[in-house]
Amino acid sequence: GARAAGMAGAFLLAAATAVVLTGYACAYALARALLPHKDACVWELADSLFYVPYVPVMLYLVALSLYELAPGGVDARWHRSTVETRMFLALYVVQSVLHVGVLFLKRKVASPALYMVHHTLSISCYGFAFHTGRMHFWAVLDALCEVTNVFLNNLFLFRQLGIQDKLPATYKANGALLWVSYVVFRMALFPAWLWLFYRDVALHPRTTWDAITVFERYAYVGTTAALLLISTLWFGKITRGLMAALGLLKPEAEEAPSAPAAKLKQAPSPADAPASRTRAKVA
């Protein structure tokens, strides 16, 4: 019944909290051991180290979720959930909440206002999707944007460990892959998400638009549109960074945006959900 479902959700959130806290504790300990300079910020490196296993795990859950839900048609896209989608949403929401605290512990954060907008939208949308159990397909579809954070996080690790000059070819190749992944998994993904959402509503209004709340109707779409806007702003910085690395443009002093989710972060988004680092992902 509803009580059992609520207890299961609470347990899943508690488990996700334990996992994320353990991950950050291990990342912090490793960062202290690896820091090349005593005056470097431990939390900046710890945050990047945390994402090394976190993003692939989240993408694994996203892939399994899409594999199960995508063939199910409009009903699966709007009303079904899976064990993997619930695990993904729980981890994403918990990590996004805790990451707000991590941001305050870091000495320097690129585009802090955009980060806070991203996290607020992602937590709200993904959290609501986790609560209702609906529209999980849209959440994990948005969360495909987390692919870009694999390469973005690598760039931060190169810089924080001071090894970009030791492995210049690898550093440049990773930057090129970041740019390509941004085109596919953000600049193309979010418009595709919006088009598919509109098509379902236009063709099946009773199963879709009429069967969800006002929040789900507008927040998920609005969050995905916001993610597209934020990604467009970041894409300009990433493009300039790549051109500078390839010697086609004079390097800039500012850093590229740090990896959200995301966070996918990326709404249900309606993702991040996202979710940059996935997500608004719906959620």
Residue pairs with C-beta under 8 A, 6 or more apart in sequence:
5 133
9 86
9 90
9 130
9 131
12 86
12 87
12 90
13 90
13 93
13 94
15 90
16 87
16 90
16 91
16 93
16 94
16 95
17 94
17 98
19 91
20 91
20 94
20 95
20 98
21 98
23 50
23 53
23 54
24 46
24 50
24 98
24 102
27 46
27 47
27 49
27 50
28 42
28 43
28 46
30 46
30 49
31 42
31 43
31 45
31 46
31 49
32 42
34 45
34 49
34 161
35 42
35 45
36 161
36 162
37 162
40 160
41 106
41 107
41 108
43 102
43 105
43 106
43 107
44 106
44 107
44 108
44 156
44 160
45 157
45 160
45 161
46 102
47 99
47 102
47 106
47 258
48 153
48 156
48 157
48 160
48 259
49 157
51 149
51 153
51 259
51 277
52 153
52 157
54 95
55 146
55 149
55 150
55 153
55 259
55 261
55 277
56 150
57 91
58 88
58 91
58 92
58 143
58 146
58 261
58 264
58 275
58 278
59 143
59 144
59 146
59 147
59 150
61 84
61 85
61 87
61 88
61 91
61 140
62 88
62 140
62 143
62 144
62 146
62 278
64 82
64 84
65 82
65 84
65 85
65 88
65 136
65 137
65 140
66 137
66 140
66 141
66 144
68 82
68 84
69 76
69 77
69 80
69 82
69 85
69 136
69 137
69 140
70 76
70 77
70 137
72 80
74 200
74 203
74 204
74 207
74 208
75 207
76 137
77 135
77 137
77 138
77 200
78 134
78 135
78 137
78 200
78 207
78 208
78 211
78 212
79 134
79 135
79 207
79 211
80 136
80 137
81 133
81 134
81 136
82 136
85 136
85 137
85 139
85 140
86 130
86 133
86 136
88 139
88 140
88 143
89 126
89 127
89 129
89 130
89 136
89 139
89 268
89 283
90 130
92 122
92 126
92 143
92 261
92 263
92 264
92 265
92 271
92 272
92 273
92 274
92 275
92 278
92 279
92 281
93 122
93 123
93 126
93 127
93 130
95 261
95 263
96 119
96 122
96 123
96 126
96 261
96 263
96 265
97 123
99 119
99 263
99 277
100 116
100 119
103 109
103 112
103 115
108 255
109 115
109 258
110 254
110 255
110 256
110 257
110 258
111 233
111 234
111 257
111 258
114 230
114 233
114 234
114 257
115 258
115 260
117 226
117 230
118 227
118 230
118 260
118 262
118 263
118 265
118 266
118 272
118 274
118 276
118 280
119 260
119 263
119 265
121 219
121 223
121 226
121 227
121 265
121 267
121 269
121 280
122 223
122 260
122 261
122 262
122 263
122 264
122 265
122 266
122 267
122 269
122 271
122 272
122 273
122 274
122 275
122 278
122 279
122 280
122 281
124 219
124 223
124 267
124 280
125 139
125 219
125 220
125 223
125 267
125 268
125 269
125 270
125 271
125 273
125 274
125 279
125 280
125 281
125 282
125 283
126 139
126 265
126 267
126 268
126 269
126 271
126 272
126 273
126 274
126 275
126 279
126 280
126 281
126 282
126 283
128 215
128 216
128 219
128 268
128 283
129 135
129 136
129 138
129 139
129 267
129 268
129 270
129 282
129 283
130 283
132 213
132 216
134 212
134 216
135 212
135 216
135 220
135 268
135 270
135 282
135 283
136 268
136 283
138 193
138 197
138 220
138 267
138 268
138 269
138 270
138 281
138 282
138 283
139 267
139 268
139 269
139 270
139 271
139 273
139 274
139 279
139 281
139 282
139 283
140 271
140 281
141 189
141 193
141 196
141 271
141 281
141 282
142 189
142 190
142 193
142 224
142 227
142 264
142 266
142 267
142 268
142 269
142 270
142 271
142 272
142 273
142 274
142 275
142 278
142 279
142 280
142 281
142 282
142 283
143 261
143 262
143 264
143 266
143 269
143 271
143 272
143 273
143 274
143 275
143 278
143 279
143 281
144 185
144 189
144 264
144 278
145 185
145 186
145 189
145 190
145 227
145 231
145 261
145 262
145 264
145 266
145 271
145 272
145 274
145 275
145 276
145 278
145 279
145 281
146 185
146 261
146 262
146 263
146 264
146 266
146 272
146 274
146 275
146 276
146 277
146 278
146 279
147 181
147 184
147 185
148 178
148 181
148 182
148 185
148 186
148 259
148 276
149 259
149 260
149 261
149 262
149 263
149 264
149 276
149 277
150 181
151 174
151 175
151 177
151 178
151 181
152 178
152 238
152 256
152 257
152 258
152 259
153 259
153 277
154 174
154 178
155 171
155 174
155 175
155 178
155 256
156 258
156 259
158 164
158 167
158 171
158 174
159 255
164 171
171 245
172 245
172 246
175 241
175 242
175 245
176 242
178 238
178 242
179 238
179 239
179 242
182 231
182 234
182 235
182 238
186 227
186 228
186 231
186 235
187 228
187 231
187 232
187 235
190 224
190 225
190 227
190 228
190 231
191 228
193 224
193 269
194 221
194 224
194 225
194 228
197 220
197 221
197 224
197 270
200 207
200 208
201 208
201 209
209 217
216 270
216 282
219 267
219 270
220 267
220 268
220 269
220 270
220 280
220 282
220 283
221 270
223 267
223 269
223 270
223 273
223 274
223 280
223 281
223 282
224 267
224 269
224 270
224 271
224 280
224 281
224 282
226 280
227 266
227 267
227 269
227 271
227 272
227 274
227 276
227 279
227 280
227 281
234 256
234 257
237 254
237 256
237 257
238 256
238 257
240 249
240 252
241 252
241 256
243 249
244 250
244 251
244 252
245 251
259 276
259 277
260 266
260 272
260 274
260 275
260 276
260 277
260 278
260 279
261 271
261 272
261 273
261 274
261 275
261 276
261 277
261 278
261 279
262 271
262 272
262 273
262 274
262 275
262 276
262 277
262 278
262 279
262 281
263 272
263 273
263 274
263 275
263 276
263 277
263 278
263 279
264 271
264 272
264 273
264 274
264 275
264 276
264 277
264 278
264 279
264 281
265 271
265 272
265 273
265 274
265 275
265 276
265 277
265 278
265 279
265 280
265 281
266 272
266 273
266 274
266 275
266 276
266 277
266 278
266 279
266 280
266 281
267 273
267 274
267 275
267 279
267 280
267 281
267 282
267 283
268 274
268 279
268 280
268 281
268 282
268 283
269 275
269 278
269 279
269 280
269 281
269 282
269 283
270 280
270 281
270 282
270 283
271 278
271 279
271 280
271 281
271 282
271 283
272 278
272 279
272 280
272 281
273 279
273 280
273 281
273 282
273 283
274 280
274 281
274 283
275 281
